[in-house]
Amino acid sequence: MGLFRKLRKILSIIFESESEQKGDDFERYVVDLFNERSFSIVQWTTDMARKHNRFVESDCGPDLVLRHRRTNEIFCVECKFRSKLYKGQLQWSTPKQLGRYRTFANDNLIPFFVVIGLGGKARKPKRMFCIPLEEAKYPALSPELCEKFERNPKKNFSWKKEMLK
């Protein structure tokens, strides 16, 4: 029995590391879709908790806080990559994460968007969705809701009237 527990632990470490790598790759992919002439990065969460066993408050915020250079408007983006749907839904967060994102958006009074890559590879997703947080009401989203916010995964982001497209 002890051997099986050890094997399970080793496998969970391997898969967790792979999952973190996909998340990092997708985050970089999303950042590359923000043209430097139009957007500046105000803050990029470094996920320090991966490097330490300490809770880091700043890791609870969104992956990116950006500024649209022309209008000076600030907004934030949480990046999520999923290989496939789970039980017919797009599972993008946990209830606890969703609560933290809502608190961040309300406390800072800035627009918050969830950018989700689905299918393909993290550095080349087949599909992409840019969902305003107020529309992402649950940790698992229906495909129909996501499709309302689908965008071309190769197209640079644009900002217009407090909407990220």
C-alpha positions, 0 to 999 in steps of 0.5 A, spaced: 500 500 500 505 504 501 508 503 494 501 505 491 501 512 495 508 514 493 507 512 486 500 516 486 504 522 489 509 522 484 504 522 478 500 528 481 507 532 482 508 530 474 501 532 472 501 538 476 508 541 474 505 539 466 499 543 468 502 549 471 507 549 464 500 549 460 498 555 464 504 559 464 505 558 456 497 560 455 499 566 459 505 568 455 500 567 449 495 571 451 500 577 453 503 576 446 496 578 443 496 585 447 500 590 442 505 594 446 503 600 442 496 599 445 497 596 451 502 596 457 502 591 463 501 594 469 502 588 473 503 581 472 502 576 477 508 571 479 505 566 482 510 566 488 506 560 492 509 555 487 516 557 489 515 557 497 510 554 502 507 561 504 501 564 502 502 570 498 496 575 497 498 578 491 497 571 487 490 571 489 489 577 484 488 576 476 494 574 472 494 581 468 493 588 470 493 592 463 492 599 461 490 601 454 495 607 452 490 611 448 485 612 454 489 610 460 483 605 462 486 600 466 483 593 466 485 586 468 485 579 465 485 572 468 488 567 463 485 559 463 487 554 458 483 547 458 484 542 454 477 540 453 470 540 456 469 537 463 462 533 463 459 538 458 462 544 461 468 549 461 470 548 468 475 555 469 475 556 476 474 554 483 468 557 487 473 560 492 477 563 486 471 566 483 470 569 489 477 572 490 476 575 483 470 578 484 472 581 490 478 584 486 474 587 481 469 590 486 475 593 491 479 596 485 473 598 481 476 596 474 473 591 469 475 584 469 475 579 464 477 571 463 480 569 457 480 562 456 483 557 451 480 551 449 483 545 445 489 545 441 496 547 445 497 552 450 501 556 445 496 555 440 489 554 442 483 552 437 478 556 441 478 562 445 473 566 449 474 573 452 468 573 458 467 579 462 467 576 469 460 579 471 458 574 465 462 568 468 457 567 474 459 560 476 466 556 476 463 551 470 460 555 464 456 552 459 458 552 452 453 556 449 455 562 454 462 561 452 460 562 445 457 569 446 464 571 447 468 567 442 474 570 439 479 569 434 485 566 438 490 569 433 487 576 433 490 581 437 486 584 443 483 591 442 479 595 447 473 599 446 468 602 451 471 598 457 470 592 453 476 587 451 475 584 444 
